[in-house]
Amino acid sequence: MSELPTPQDVIDYWIGEASASPDAAGEKHKLWFGKSEETDAEIRDRFGALVETLSDLPSAEDWAARGPRERLAVIIVLDQFRRNLFRDDARAFEQDDLALLLCKDGLALKQDKGLSEVERIFFYLPLEHSEAPEDQERSVSIFTDLLVESREGFRDLIESTLQYAKDHKKVIDQFGRFPHRNKALGRDSTDEEKEWLAEGGGF
């Protein structure tokens, strides 16, 4: 049986040179936010076993306890890789609470402050993915702070990320949940949600 990937393997794959170069961050944008069966298959092949391993609380906390980037790596696995592996499936969101817990614990320890702008985006995304209004408030606030603290070359990226956070908050303010998850989660949509979805609502 082959060894599981390390935290550094996760960071190298997902972040790579994007922390140091706005151009490299731009090149990673498709990986991060696009929809590609090829990317999903690659993540499944390289990290599928790790996704299952880190879905166990003790294993996730073991990684997170090692340091800020190790915590970031497990957040990426739970909050990002699961969405690649389980598109349009309830399992995509199954570990969101654990990712959110790890994010909040890391924030309490101020572990985000030593990370790059790009790394901090993914450290914070569990807040944006939460359906709790208070988490949405914190998401917008924390991305606003990140924009202020960002280096010049990364500000366009952070501005677009902040707008995306505001868009997520707007949906929660309106519906109290993300309607585009309803089908996967077996939730009935209201008439208002159905109209919003029919108009192309979702992320």
N, C-alpha and C positions, 0 to 999 in steps of 0.2 A: 504494500500500500504506500503510495507516495505521500510525502510530507505535505501538510497544509501550508498555504501561503502565509507569509509573515505580515505584520503590520506595515513594514516598509514596502513589501510587494504591492499591497493595496494602494499606498500613497503613490508609489512610482507609476502604477497603472492609471490611477484616476486623476492625479494632480500633475505628475511629471515635472516638466520645466515651467508649468504655468505660474508657479509662485514667483518666479524671477522675471518672466517675460510676458507683457501684455499680448504680444503676437502669439506666443505659445498658448496663452489662455484662450485667445480667439479660435485657435485651431482645435482646442479641446471642447469648444462649445457644442459641437454636434454630438460628441460622445456623451456629454453631460445631459443635454436637453432634447436631443433628437430621438426619433423612434426608428430603430434599425434591428431587424431580425438577426443580422450578422453580429452586431454588438451584443445583443442578448445572448446569442449562442456562445460567443467568446467568453462572456462573463460566467455563463453556466459551466463552461468547460474548465475555466481557470479557477473560479471561485465558488462554484456551486456547493461543494462539500464544506467550505468555510462558512457560507451563509447558514447552513444547517447547524454547524458547530456553535457559532456565535449567537444563535437564537436561544441558547441556554444561558440563563442569567449568570451563573458562576463563571462560565467561560468568557462572556462579554465583560464582566467586571474585572476578570483577571487581566485582560488586555488593557482596559481603561485605566487600571491602577498603575500601569507601567509609566505613563507620562502623557503629555498633551497630544502628541501625534499618534500614539497608540489608541488613545480615546477617539481621536478623529477617525482613525482607520475603522474602528468598530462601528462608529456612527455611519460612515459611508457604506459599510457592508449591510447594516440593518435598514438604513433609510433610503439608500440609492440602489444597491445591487438587488435587493428584494423586488424593487419595482421593475427592474429589467427581467428578472427571472419569472415573475408572476403577473405579467400585464393582464389587466381586466379580470383579476382574480382577487378574492378576499385576502389571500395569503400575501399579497403585495403590502398590505397595511397591518399585517399580523403582529409585527414587532415595532410598530411606531411608538407605542408607549415606552418600550425599553429604550429605543433611540432617544426619545424625549427626556427620559430620566437621566441618561448618560450625558446629554447636552446640558441639562440644568445643573447636574452635579459638577460638570466641568466649568460652567459659568460661575458657580459659587466659589470654585477654586481659582478663578481668573485664568484658567489654562488657555483660553482663547487668545489672550493678549500677546502671547509669544508666537502666534501663528501668522502666516501671510494672509493677505486679503482673500486670496482664492481659497485657502484652507478654511478661513473663517466662514466663508459662504456656506460650506458644507457642514461645518460645526453647528451653524445656526438653523439649517433647514428643517430639523424636526419641529421647531417652533412654528414655522410656516405651514407645515403639514398637519398640525394639530387642528382639531375642530373646536377647541376651547377658545372663547373670545379673549381671555386674558393672555393666552399664548400668542394670539394674533397681534394683540397690542404690543407685546414684548418683541415680537418679530419685527414689526415696523420700526419700533424704537431702536432696536439693536442694529438693524441695517442702516438706519439714519446715522447712527454713531459711526458705523464702519465707513460710510461715505466721507464723513468729516476726517477720519483718521487715515484714509487711503492715500497712497502715492499717486502722483499726477497721472501716470500712464494707465492706472487701473480704475480711474474714476468713471469712465463710460460704462465699464462692466458693472461696477457697484451701483451706479445710477439705475441701470436696467434691472438689476437684482432687487433694488429697493422698490421699484415700480411693481415688480412681480409680487413682492410681499404685500404691497398695498392692494393689489388686485385680489390676492387671496383673502385678505382681511375683509374686503368689500363683499365677497361671496358669503363669508361667515356672518357678517353684519346683516345681510339680507335674508339668508336661509337658516342660519344656525348650524349648518353642516355643508359639506361639499356634495352637491347633487350628482356630480359625475361619478361618484363612488357608489351611488345607490344600487345600481344593477349588480355590481360585483359583491356588494355586502348584503344583498337580498332585502333591501329597504324599498318600500313603496314611495314613489315620487308624488309630490303634490302637483296640482294643476300648474301652479306658478313655476315649480321646478321643471316640469315637463316642457313648458313654454321656453324657459331659459335654455334647456338642453337642446331643444329643436332649433334654437337660434345659434347653436354652436358653442354654448357655454361649456367650460371645462379647461383643464390644463394638460 
